[in-house]
């Protein structure tokens, strides 16, 4: 089932606030779940921990995933998403401040759909988040996964 829910995995409260603001300002997203570390993201996706009992048939349109996360880092979160049949086709965009070539290669090698470096400039950051929302919600055609 297609929702207009985004999962933002971001440990920096300022970056999370800016991203949520930009997505909501675009009027595309009804709900944005913010996971503050890798464990919380995985628990949300698989209905465990704090999210035990969550209806896991309702998946986000996209996961916006930071790399440098506490508890479980972003690349490990991506590995686990791609390893599970329920989330294997879930679009994952790495949204990070890292421009390290190794991070970019590892992200794509593990199945990221896109790799976006967070702009430092406030206006550019807002526009990048808005454009991500527009593309992934309006233009992208996700696979229909039968559960």
C-alpha positions as CSV (number, residue, x, y, z in Angstrom):
1,X,0.0,0.0,0.0
2,X,1.4,3.4,-1.0
3,X,1.5,6.0,1.7
4,X,2.8,9.6,1.8
5,X,5.0,8.8,4.8
6,X,8.7,9.5,4.8
7,X,11.2,8.0,7.2
8,X,14.0,10.4,8.1
9,X,17.0,8.8,9.8
10,X,18.9,11.7,11.3
11,X,20.7,12.1,14.6
12,X,21.4,15.9,14.2
13,X,18.4,17.7,15.6
14,X,19.0,20.8,13.5
15,X,19.3,18.9,10.2
16,X,16.2,16.9,11.1
17,X,14.2,20.0,11.8
18,X,15.3,21.6,8.5
19,X,14.5,18.5,6.5
20,X,11.1,18.1,8.1
21,X,10.3,21.8,7.6
22,X,11.2,21.7,3.9
23,X,9.2,18.5,3.3
24,X,6.1,19.8,5.0
25,X,6.4,23.2,3.3
26,X,6.1,21.3,0.0
27,X,2.7,20.0,1.1
28,X,3.5,16.5,-0.2
29,X,4.0,14.7,3.0
30,X,1.3,14.0,5.6
31,X,3.6,12.2,8.0
32,X,7.4,12.2,8.6
33,X,8.8,9.8,11.1
34,X,12.2,10.8,12.5
35,X,14.4,8.1,13.8
36,X,17.4,9.5,15.7
37,X,19.7,6.5,15.4
38,X,20.0,3.3,13.3
39,X,18.4,1.1,15.9
40,X,15.3,3.3,16.0
41,X,15.1,3.2,12.2
42,X,15.3,-0.6,12.0
43,X,12.8,-0.9,14.8
44,X,10.3,1.3,13.0
45,X,10.7,-0.6,9.7
46,X,10.4,-4.0,11.2
47,X,7.9,-3.3,14.0
48,X,10.2,-4.0,16.9
49,X,11.3,-2.2,20.1
50,X,9.4,1.1,20.5
51,X,7.4,0.3,17.4
52,X,6.4,-3.3,18.4
53,X,3.0,-3.9,16.9
54,X,3.2,-1.3,14.2
55,X,1.5,-2.3,11.0
56,X,4.6,-3.1,8.9
57,X,2.5,-3.4,5.7
58,X,2.5,0.4,5.7
59,X,5.9,1.4,4.6
60,X,7.3,4.8,3.9
61,X,7.6,6.2,0.4
62,X,11.3,6.7,1.0
63,X,13.9,6.4,3.7
64,X,16.2,9.5,3.9
65,X,19.3,8.0,5.6
66,X,22.2,9.7,7.2
67,X,25.4,7.7,7.4
68,X,27.0,8.8,10.7
69,X,24.5,7.5,13.2
70,X,24.8,6.4,16.8
71,X,24.2,2.7,17.8
72,X,24.0,1.3,14.2
73,X,25.5,3.4,11.4
74,X,23.7,4.2,8.1
75,X,25.5,1.7,6.0
76,X,24.6,-1.1,8.3
77,X,21.0,0.1,8.3
78,X,21.1,0.0,4.5
79,X,22.5,-3.6,4.6
80,X,19.7,-4.7,6.8
81,X,17.0,-3.0,4.7
82,X,18.3,-4.7,1.5
83,X,18.7,-8.1,3.3
84,X,15.0,-8.3,4.2
85,X,12.3,-9.3,1.7
86,X,9.8,-6.8,3.2
87,X,12.1,-3.8,2.6
88,X,14.4,-4.9,-0.2
89,X,12.7,-2.6,-2.8
90,X,12.2,0.3,-0.4
91,X,13.8,3.5,-1.9
92,X,16.7,4.6,0.3
93,X,18.4,8.0,-0.3
94,X,21.6,8.6,1.6
95,X,21.4,12.2,2.8
96,X,24.6,13.0,4.5
97,X,27.4,15.6,4.9
98,X,30.0,13.1,3.8
99,X,31.6,13.5,0.4
100,X,34.1,10.7,1.1
101,X,34.5,8.6,-2.1
102,X,34.5,5.4,0.1
103,X,31.1,6.3,1.6
104,X,29.6,7.0,-1.9
105,X,30.9,3.7,-3.3
106,X,29.8,1.7,-0.3
107,X,26.4,3.4,-0.3
108,X,25.7,2.5,-3.9
109,X,27.3,-1.0,-3.5
110,X,24.9,-1.7,-0.7
111,X,21.9,-0.7,-2.8
112,X,21.2,3.0,-2.1
113,X,19.0,4.5,-4.8
114,X,20.7,7.9,-4.5
115,X,23.4,9.7,-2.6
116,X,22.9,13.3,-1.8
117,X,25.4,15.5,0.1
118,X,23.7,18.0,2.5
119,X,24.3,21.5,1.3
120,X,25.8,23.7,4.0
121,X,23.8,26.8,3.0
122,X,20.4,27.1,4.6
123,X,18.5,28.0,1.4
124,X,20.3,25.3,-0.6
125,X,19.6,22.7,2.1
126,X,15.9,23.6,2.1
127,X,15.7,23.4,-1.7
128,X,17.5,20.0,-1.8
129,X,15.1,18.5,0.8
130,X,12.1,20.0,-1.2
131,X,13.4,18.6,-4.5
132,X,13.9,15.1,-2.9
133,X,10.3,15.2,-1.7
134,X,9.0,16.2,-5.1
135,X,10.9,13.6,-7.0
136,X,10.3,10.6,-4.7
137,X,6.7,11.4,-4.0
138,X,5.4,12.8,-7.3
139,X,7.7,11.4,-10.1
140,X,9.1,8.1,-8.9
141,X,7.1,5.0,-9.6
142,X,7.8,2.5,-6.8
143,X,7.5,-1.2,-7.3
144,X,4.2,-2.8,-6.1
145,X,5.3,-5.3,-3.4
146,X,2.7,-7.9,-2.5
147,X,2.8,-8.8,1.2
